[in-house]
Amino acid sequence: MKLGDKLRSLRAVEGSLRGLGRTMTQQELAAAMKNEIGRGLSQAYLSQIENGARPHLTHTTRELLARFFRVYPGFLVDDPEGYTPGLQSELRAIDAKVDSWLFAGAEQFTADPALQHALQTIAEHEDSRRAILLLAEILRTPDLAERLGEVLHPGNHQNGGQPRDSGHPRPASPLRN
């Protein structure tokens, strides 16, 4: 979606939110910005943005519009080539499935509070899919999981200070004699 389309869409939503029953006009937007946030943009400038004559916003203009419409400033740019909301929705659906799976898994491990807490922590992370992919990369990198474990939990505090037997042989560490 182009910046101009986004601005038109935001004006339509704002008109609805304000009970106008129609899209807020550029003139109404300019006046409302000035009244509500103390600074505004001219109707002519808004028109240039919407018509593509000004494809890039200054930092100040982007911040003003984002503040007025209560959107993230990064939303107020053209979407990259090939971007579709469908792809974003598909990824969000996958993220929701991963989170659901993690929460369900956590419920299954009440007898292992540490594992239950770990699954819940990952599920509550804003990008749990990425957290799982990162964990996979950590485990694929030789000795990285062990080194991270030693840094994060010196002496291995789990299991009363005894190292947990994972069933895998511990790799020899060049730091131990």
C-alpha positions as CSV (number, residue, x, y, z in Angstrom):
1,M,0.0,0.0,0.0
2,K,1.3,3.4,-0.9
3,L,1.7,6.2,1.7
4,G,-1.1,8.2,0.1
5,D,-3.5,5.3,0.3
6,K,-2.6,4.8,4.0
7,L,-3.3,8.4,4.8
8,R,-6.7,8.2,3.0
9,S,-7.5,5.1,4.9
10,L,-6.6,6.7,8.2
11,R,-8.8,9.7,7.4
12,A,-11.7,7.2,6.7
13,V,-11.1,5.4,10.0
14,E,-10.8,8.7,11.9
15,G,-14.0,10.0,10.4
16,S,-15.8,6.9,11.5
17,L,-14.3,7.1,15.0
18,R,-15.4,10.7,15.4
19,G,-19.0,9.8,14.4
20,L,-18.9,11.7,11.1
21,G,-20.3,8.8,9.2
22,R,-17.9,9.6,6.4
23,T,-14.2,10.1,5.7
24,M,-12.6,13.1,7.5
25,T,-11.7,15.7,4.9
26,Q,-8.1,16.9,4.5
27,Q,-9.2,20.3,5.8
28,E,-10.9,18.8,8.9
29,L,-7.7,16.7,9.5
30,A,-5.5,19.9,9.3
31,A,-7.8,21.7,11.7
32,A,-8.1,18.8,14.1
33,M,-4.3,18.3,14.3
34,K,-3.8,21.9,15.1
35,N,-6.5,21.9,17.8
36,E,-5.6,18.6,19.4
37,I,-1.8,18.4,19.2
38,G,-1.0,22.1,18.7
39,R,0.7,21.7,15.3
40,G,-0.7,20.7,12.0
41,L,-0.2,20.4,8.3
42,S,-1.9,22.4,5.6
43,Q,-4.6,20.9,3.5
44,A,-2.4,21.5,0.4
45,Y,0.5,19.5,2.0
46,L,-1.9,16.7,2.9
47,S,-3.1,16.6,-0.7
48,Q,0.4,16.4,-2.0
49,I,1.2,13.5,0.3
50,E,-2.0,11.6,-0.8
51,N,-1.5,12.3,-4.5
52,G,2.1,11.1,-4.4
53,A,3.7,14.5,-5.1
54,R,5.5,14.0,-1.8
55,P,6.3,10.3,-1.6
56,H,8.6,10.7,1.5
57,L,7.7,12.4,4.7
58,T,10.1,14.5,6.9
59,H,10.7,13.1,10.3
60,T,8.6,15.9,11.8
61,T,5.6,15.3,9.5
62,R,5.7,11.5,10.1
63,E,5.8,12.1,13.9
64,L,2.9,14.5,13.8
65,L,0.7,12.2,11.7
66,A,1.6,9.2,13.8
67,R,0.8,11.0,17.0
68,F,-2.5,12.3,15.7
69,F,-3.6,8.9,14.2
70,R,-2.0,6.9,17.1
71,V,-0.1,4.6,14.7
72,Y,3.5,3.5,14.7
73,P,5.6,6.1,12.7
74,G,7.0,3.3,10.5
75,F,3.5,2.6,9.2
76,L,3.6,5.9,7.4
77,V,5.9,4.7,4.5
78,D,5.2,2.9,1.3
79,D,5.1,-0.9,1.7
80,P,8.0,-2.7,0.0
81,E,7.5,-4.2,-3.4
82,G,5.8,-7.6,-3.1
83,Y,4.3,-7.0,0.3
84,T,0.8,-8.2,0.8
85,P,-1.3,-8.2,4.0
86,G,-2.1,-11.8,3.3
87,L,1.5,-12.8,3.9
88,Q,1.5,-10.9,7.2
89,S,-1.8,-12.6,8.2
90,E,-0.5,-16.0,7.3
91,L,2.6,-15.4,9.5
92,R,0.4,-14.2,12.3
93,A,-1.7,-17.3,12.1
94,I,1.5,-19.4,12.3
95,D,2.7,-17.4,15.3
96,A,-0.7,-18.0,17.0
97,K,-0.5,-21.7,16.4
98,V,3.0,-21.8,17.8
99,D,1.9,-19.9,20.9
100,S,-1.1,-22.2,21.4
101,W,1.1,-25.3,21.0
102,L,3.6,-23.9,23.6
103,F,0.9,-23.0,26.1
104,A,-0.7,-26.4,25.7
105,G,2.7,-28.1,26.1
106,A,3.3,-26.1,29.3
107,E,0.1,-27.4,30.8
108,Q,1.3,-31.0,30.2
109,F,4.4,-30.5,32.2
110,T,3.1,-29.5,35.7
111,A,5.5,-32.2,37.2
112,D,8.5,-30.3,35.7
113,P,8.0,-26.6,36.8
114,A,11.3,-25.5,35.1
115,L,10.2,-26.9,31.7
116,Q,6.7,-25.6,32.2
117,H,8.1,-22.1,32.9
118,A,10.4,-22.3,29.9
119,L,7.6,-23.1,27.5
120,Q,5.4,-20.4,29.0
121,T,8.2,-17.9,28.7
122,I,8.7,-18.7,25.0
123,A,5.0,-18.6,24.3
124,E,4.8,-15.1,26.0
125,H,7.7,-13.7,23.9
126,E,6.5,-11.3,21.2
127,D,8.1,-13.6,18.5
128,S,8.0,-17.1,19.9
129,R,8.5,-18.6,16.4
130,R,11.8,-16.8,16.1
131,A,12.8,-17.8,19.7
132,I,12.3,-21.5,18.8
133,L,14.3,-21.0,15.6
134,L,17.1,-19.4,17.6
135,L,17.1,-22.2,20.1
136,A,17.5,-24.7,17.2
137,E,20.5,-22.7,15.9
138,I,22.1,-22.7,19.4
139,L,21.7,-26.5,19.6
140,R,23.2,-27.0,16.1
141,T,26.3,-25.0,17.0
142,P,28.9,-27.3,18.6
143,D,29.4,-26.5,22.3
144,L,27.4,-23.3,22.2
145,A,24.5,-24.6,24.4
146,E,26.9,-25.9,27.0
147,R,28.9,-22.7,27.0
148,L,25.7,-20.6,27.3
149,G,24.5,-22.8,30.2
150,E,27.8,-22.4,32.0
151,V,27.6,-18.6,31.6
152,L,24.0,-18.3,32.6
153,H,24.0,-20.9,35.3
154,P,27.5,-21.3,36.8
155,G,27.7,-24.6,38.7
156,N,24.4,-25.6,37.1
157,H,21.9,-24.6,39.8
158,Q,19.2,-27.0,38.4
159,N,18.8,-30.4,40.2
160,G,20.4,-29.2,43.4
161,G,23.7,-28.3,41.7
162,Q,24.0,-31.6,39.9
163,P,24.3,-31.5,36.1
164,R,21.2,-32.7,34.4
165,D,21.9,-35.9,32.3
166,S,20.5,-35.2,28.9
167,G,21.4,-38.7,27.6
168,H,24.0,-37.2,25.3
169,P,27.7,-37.4,26.1
170,R,29.2,-34.1,27.3
171,P,31.6,-32.7,24.8
172,A,35.1,-32.1,26.1
173,S,35.8,-28.5,26.9
174,P,39.2,-27.0,26.0
175,L,38.9,-24.9,29.1
176,R,38.9,-28.0,31.5
177,N,42.0,-29.9,32.4
